[in-house]
Amino acid sequence: MPAGGDCYVLKSVLHNWPDDTARRIVRLCRDAVGAGGALLVVERLIPEPNEGADVKYTDLNTFVGPGSFERDAEEWRALLQAGGFRMERVTLVGAFGGFVVIEGAPA
């Protein structure tokens, strides 16, 4: 990971990995980013119960395939925190597919 960047972007990366490996990836970003930098994670967000069947279907496929899972907002918060970031905000980027941008700042 090249050091000193202002912003690191991970799109559709972390959902492929279980928590321990995803934490290591986030920690590598934290070690590389400058004090005023940011981490942008573009992933799907597991919605509330009885909502977002398409994302939950992807969650099932992710579990069966690489053995990982999609995460809800609290799981993303915990993952970023464990990797040295604090979750600043979550922004929906499109109604279809459940993709969001999760903004993390160095903790």
N, C-alpha and C positions, 0 to 999 in steps of 0.2 A: 504494500500500500504506500503510494508516494505521500510523504509528509508535508504538512503546511498548507493544505488546501483550505479554502474558505467554506466549501460545501461538498459533501459527499452524498451521492445518490445511489440508493439500492432499489431497483425496481424488479419485483417478482423474484427476489433472491431468497429472502429469509423464510418464506413459507415452505421452502424445500428442505429445511433443516430442523431437527429437534432443538429444544431450548439450549442445550449445552453448546452445540456448534453455532447456533445463531448468536448466542452471547459472545462467543469468540470473534465472530465476524463484526459485531457491533463494537466490541472492545478494540479491534484493529482500527476501526474508523475513529474511535475516540482517541486512540494514541496518535493518530495522524493529523486530526483536525486541529486548527489553531484555536486559541482561547475564545475568540469571538465567532467561531465557525458554526456550522450546522450540519445535521444529518437529515436527509429527506428519504423516507422509506415509502415507496409506492407499493401497496399491497391491497389485498381484499380485507374487509373488516367483517367479522361474523356479526350479524345483526341480532336483535332481540328474538326471543322465542316466537315461533309462528310467522316469521318474516324472512325474506331473502332466501328462498329455496335454492336459487342458482348458486349462491355463495356456499351454502351448506352442501350442495352436491359437489362443488369443487373441493370442499373440505374433505369429504369422503374419498374422492379420487386421490387427493394429496396423501391421505393416510395410507391408502392401499398401495399407491405407487412408491414414492420415496420414503414413506413411513413418518411423515411429519403431519402438520395440520395448519389450518387457517386460525387466526387468533382474533379474540375480541379486544375491545379498547383497553381493558384492564390488563390483559395478557401482554399487549404491546407496551403499555406503560411499564410493567414489571421488567420486560425484556430490555427496553431502553435503559431503565434505571440500573439494572444489573451490568449493563455495558458501559456505564459512565455518563449517560445522558439523562436529561429530564424531558418529558414529553411536553411540548409547548402547545400544540394544537393538532387537530385532525380535521382535514378538509376533504369533503366528498368531491371527486373529480368527474363523476358521471353517474347517473342514476342506474344505468345498466352495468351489471357486473360487480358492483359493490366496491370499486377501487377508491382508495383514499390516499391522500398524502399525509403522512405522519411526520411532523416536524420535531426534531430533537435538538436541544442545545446542550453544550457541555455542562455537566453538573459540577 
